Amino acid sequence: MNDFYAYTDKALKDLRRFYIQQFRNAQMQIRADRLNVVSITKGLYNRLENETIRVFKRIAREKYKELSGHDFMVDLWLLDFLSRSNPVAGYVWKNDVERKRQYCAESLLSDEPVATAMKKALRYWYNQQRMFADLVTDAAAIQAFEDNGVSRVMWVTAGDERVCSECDERDGHIYPITNVPAKPHPFCRCTIRSER
């Protein structure tokens, strides 16, 4: 079994628990104070964003150290990564954080039941972070390889029945480290391996 994402998966489990608790707390606040939906959701999404960035930094550091044996000054690197339009996600992470917050607030201000709106907002938020956690892991791996003089990498599929045809075609192909193709779809679990 491919354990390339083992640390990422563990971090995501912890994040999911944090997210669930934050959404529950916000749901209780909104039920008690329907007049302050906008400020409650702003606070909620600020907490979610801050914790997510903290965990993404940990994920990047761990993957980088695992592949290079060195520490990684991740702060500026991560902020730069998250500020770029991502070809897999199709948007800039920070812009979508705000879009998800606005959507949540709009749902809560409509006639939709609070529990339904919050459950949907949690699902949308978690799916975005799950996808970006994988992308952060991948980007940290490429950075570690580049910083250690690796010039070529091999594409390795997840090796299960869910591998798409495009990923299957890439399996075993060697790419220059400076030209590793973007994942062809969200939640792709294919990896790269150093080929020096």
N, C-alpha and C positions, 0 to 999 in steps of 0.2 A: 504494500500500500504506500502511496505517495504521501509523505509527511511534510512536504514543503510548506503547507499552510497550517501545520499543527499549532504553532503559537498564535497565529491569527485567529484560528477557530476558538481557542481558549479565551483569548481577549474578547472576541465577539460574544461569547456566552456571558461573560461578566458584564459587558456593555448592555446586553439585552436585559439583564436583571435590573441594571441601573435605569434604563429607559422605561421599563414597565413601572418601576416605583415612581419615577418622575411624572409619568402620565397619570398615574393614579392620584398622586398628590395634587396635580393641576386640576384633575377632574373634580376632586372634592372642593377645591377652592372655587371653581366655576359654579358648582351647584350652590355654594354658599353666597356667591357674589357675581351674579350674571351681568352686572353693570361694568365689570372690569375685565372682560374677556381679552381685550387687546393687550392690556398690560400683563395679565397672567400668562398669555401665550408667549409674549416677548420674553418674560422671565424664564419660562419653560425652555424655549428654544435656545436661549443664551446658555443655560445650564447644559443642555444636550450638546450644543456645539463645543463648549469648553471641555467637557469630559471626553467627547469624541476625539478632539484634537490631541488631548493628553494621551489617549490610548493609541491613536495613530502614530504618535512619536515613539511610543514604546515598541509598537510593532516594527516600525522602520529600523529602530536601533537594534532590536533582536535579530532581524533578518540580516542586516548589514554585518553585525558581529559574527553571526553564524557562518556567513560565507567568506568573510575577510579576516576574522580574528582580531579586528580593531574596533575601537569605539567610533561613533558617527555623530558629528555635530548636526543634528537633524532639524533644529528649529527653523532656520531660514529655508532649508531645502524643502521641508514639508509645506510651509506656507507658499513657496513658489509652485510646488506641484499642485496644490489645491486651488491655486489662483488661475491655472491654465485651463483652457477648454480641453476636456478629455475626450479623445476619439472613441473610446468604448462607451462612456456614459452619454456623450453627446451634449454635455453642458459643463459649466464651471461649478465646482462643488459649492462655493460660498453663495452663488446666486440661487442655487436650488435650495439651500438651507432657508433663505428668506422666503422663497416661493412656497415652501412647505409650511412655514409658519403662517403666512398669509392665508393659505388654503385652510389650515386648521381653524384659524380665527373666523374666517368666513363661514365655515361649516357650523361652528358653534353659535354664530349669530343668526343662522337660518333656523328653520323649524326642525332640523335634524336633532334627534335625541343626543344628549351630551355623551353618553356611553358609546354610541355608535360612531359619532364624530371622532372621539378620542381613540377608539380602537383602530379606525381607519388611518388616522394620523400617525399612530404608533407603527402600523404596518408599513406605511410609505417611508417613514423616517428610517426604520430598521433596514429595510431593503436597500435604501440608498447607502447607508453606512456599511452594510455587508459587502456591497459591490466595491465601494471605495477602499475598504480594508484589504481586499484582495489586490486592488490596483496599487495601493501603497506598498504592499509586500513585494509585488512584482518590480516596482520602480526602485525600491531599496536594493533588491537583488541585482538589478542591472547596474546601479551605482556602485555597489560593492565589487562587482566584476570589473567594471571600468577602472575603478581606483586601484585595483590589484593587477592591472595589466592584461587582463583577459581580452583577447581580441575577437574571439568567436564563441558562440553559444549554440547549443542544440535545443530545438523545440521538442518537448516531451509531453505527450497527451496524458490526461488523467487515467487512461487505460481502462475505462469502464464503458458500459453500454450507452452512456449519455454523451459520449464524445461526438461532436457534430462533424459533418463531412469535411468542412474547411479545416478544422483542427486535425482531423485524421490525415488529411493530405500533407499537413505541415510536420507531422510526427517524424522525428529523426533528421529533419532538415537543419543544416548549419547556417547561421546568420552572423554577419558582422555585428559586434556588440553595439555599434553605433546605428544599426539599422534593423533592430529586432522589430518585427511587425507587431502592431497593436493587437490585442485580443479581438477576435472577430465578433464577440457578443458579451453582454454582461454575464457575470457569474462563471466565466470560463475558468477552469481550474488547471489548465495546461501550465507547464512550468518550463524553465530554461535550465540548462546544465552547462557548466564551463567546458569548453573544448580547447582552450589555450590556443 
